Amino acid sequence: MRKVWSQIQHVVWDWNGTLLDDVDLAVNGVNHVCARFGLPAVTRDVYRARFQFPISEFYSSLGFDLTRIPFGDIIREYLSVFDARVRHCPLNDGAMELLECLRQNGIASSILSASYQPTLVQTLEAKGLGGYFTHVCGLGDEKATSKLVEGRLLHEKLGLPGERIVYLGDTTHDAEIATALGWNSCILSCGHQDDGRLGACASPRVSGIPALFEDLPWPLVEAVSDRRGIHASR
């Protein structure tokens, strides 16, 4: 990642599972849906092994018959749990430190997420993160379909060559989006998909945000290095 970091001017973040540690809440939401429609509950391991885009295929993999159960009903039940609690989810380890490091070294950040845009903005505000992002791009509906259309719009807004942008995500879909847009990418394996599911992903992969610090080419500002126990003159 050192070569990538040395050439980028803008970091695009995925939100769920990348900056936000919401996997357990997502599992709770899925199990609420399973109970509602008479299917067995899933463990965190099963969830991470089967999670995929489009989300309709994920529910099919759990045994949902989408010809009998309207997908809209599934999403509505899931969001009744998820949206009520998402503001209480913590950020992933190192998230604040890396956001602050990027900002203090002149690297801008934006968000490209499959979350419903109003929910995404409300959650960012609840976390006090709104000021860290140049653009916040979610979807216009609650079905968590592809992020590619919003990604193309974001690419136009940024006005940068693809090699100057890196997308940090946690799914194979994030890697596919980056490839389609000509961006660099790096995938975190701590999020919504496990290493088995991410095995087909050609993007560089790290265990989590703290691992990204190892290859940063910029000096760590004192406030950041103190929080991580790293000397500022590194």
N, C-alpha and C positions, 0 to 999 in steps of 0.2 A: 504493500500500500504506500510505501514512502514515495515512489515515483508518481503515483496518482495524487497524493497530497501536495506534492511540489508544484503541480501544474494547475490545480483547480482554483477557481475564483468563487464558486458558489456550491454550497452543500444543500441538497434536497433530502429531507427526512421523510420517511414513512412515520406514521404516528402510533397506531396500535401494535404493541409488541416490540417496537423499535425504541421509541422514546418512552412510551407508556407501558408499564408492567401490568397488563390487563388480561393475561392468559387465564388465570384462575377465575376471574369474573366471567370470561367468555365460556369457560367450561360450565360454570353455574347456569349461565343463560341457556346453553345448549341442553343441559339436563332438565331445565324447566320445560323446554319444548318437548323433549323426549317423554317426560311424565304427562304432559298435556295430551299427547297423541298416542300414548300407550307403547312407546318403544323403550328398550332398556337404557339405563344411564351409561355414560362413558366416563372413563378415567381421564386424567390429564394426559397420560401417555397415549391413549387411543386418540384423543382429540388432536394432539400434535402430530401423530402419525398419519392422520387422514385429512387434516385441514387443507383446503385447496380453493382456488378460484376457477370458475365461478362458484359462488357459495352454494348454489343449487346442487352442484355435483358433490359437494361435501355432505350435504344432508342426504343425498341419494346413497352415498357410501355408508351412511349410518342406518340405512334400511327404510328411509322415508319414501313412500310411493307418491311422487309428485303429480301423478295423474289423478290421485284421489285426494291428496291434501294440497290445497292451494299454497304455492310458495309464499305469497303475500301473508297468509295466516301464520306461517312459520316465523317469518321475519318479525311480524307484529308481536308474537309471543316472546321471542328472543329479546327484542328491544324493551319490552316491559320490565325486564330484569336488568338488562345491561345499561340502558340510559339512566335508570334511577340511581345507579351506584358508580358509574364510571368516573365521576369527579373525585371519588375517594381512592382511586387506584394510585399507587406511587409511581414515580418515574423510575426507569431502569437505572441501575448503578452507573455512575459516571455521566449521566445525561446532562445535568446542570453544568458539570465541570467542562465537558466538551463544548457545549453551547457557549459558555462564557469564554473559553479559550479561542474559539473561532471568532467570536465577536471582537475580542481584544487584539486579535491578529489580522483584522480587516477582512475576514472571510464571511460573506453573508449567508444566511440560511433561509430556506423556505420549507413548507410542508406540502406533500402530495399524498393524500390519504383516500381510502375507500369509505371513510366515515361520511355520514350525512353532514353537509356543510354547517348547518346551524348547531348541531350537537358538537361538532369539532371545535367551533369557535367558542361555544360556552365552556367546554372542558378546558381549553387553553386559558381562558380568562380565569377560571376557577384555580388553575395552577399558577397563575401570575406569569405566564410565558408569552403573552401576546407581543411584547416588545422585542422578542428575539427573532421574529420572522418577517421577511420582506413580503412574501406572499403565502397565504394559507388557502390551499386548494383541496376541498372535499368534493363529494358527489352531490348532485341535485335531487337524489332520491335515497331511500333507505335500503336498497337491495344489494349494496356492496358489489356491484358489477365491476367491469374493468376500469382502471384508472388511466387508460391510454389517451382518451379524448382530453381529459383535464391535463394530462401530462404534456400533450402537444400545445395546448393553450399556454401552459406555464413556460414551456421552452421558448415560445414566441415572446412572452413578456420579459424573460431573462435576457434575450438577445445575445447570448454567448455561444461560441462553438461548443459542441457536445463534449469535447475533451477537457473543457474548463469546468465541467459540472460532474459531481459525484452524487449518486443516489444511495442512501443508506436505508436498507430495508430488512425484512425478516422472512420473506417468502420467495418462492420461485417466481411468483407473479411480479414481484418487485424487480427481480433480475431481468425478466422478459420486458418489462416496461423500459428499463434503462437501455437494454439492447435496441429496442424499437426506436428510441429517441436519440441513440448515438451517445449516451452518457456513460461514464464510468459507473461502477456499482460495487458495493461491498455488502454482504449479507450476514446478519447476526443470527447465530443459531440458538439464541436464548428465547426466541419469541414463539410465534404461533405454529411453526413447523419444526419438526425434529431433524436430526442429521440425516436420517434415512430418507425423508421426504426432500430434503435439500440436496441429496446426493446427485440429482440430475442437473443441478444448477452449476453453470460454468463460471459464475462470478467468484471473486475471492470471498472467503468465509472466515469469520472470526467468532469467538465464543460470546462476545458482548462488547459494549462500549468501552470498558476499561482496556481491552486489548488494542483498541485503535490508538491509544496514546503512545504505544511503543514506536510507531512509525511517523509520528508528527514531525515535520521539518522545522516548526517554529519554536522559539523559546517559550516555555510555559510561564505565564505571568505568575507573580508571587501568590496572589490569592488562590489561583487554581492549584499551583504546586503544593502549597501548604495543606490544602484539603486532601491531596492525594499522597502526601508524604514524599514528594519528589522535589529535589533542589531546583530552584529557579534558574540556575546557570547551566542546566543540562544542555 
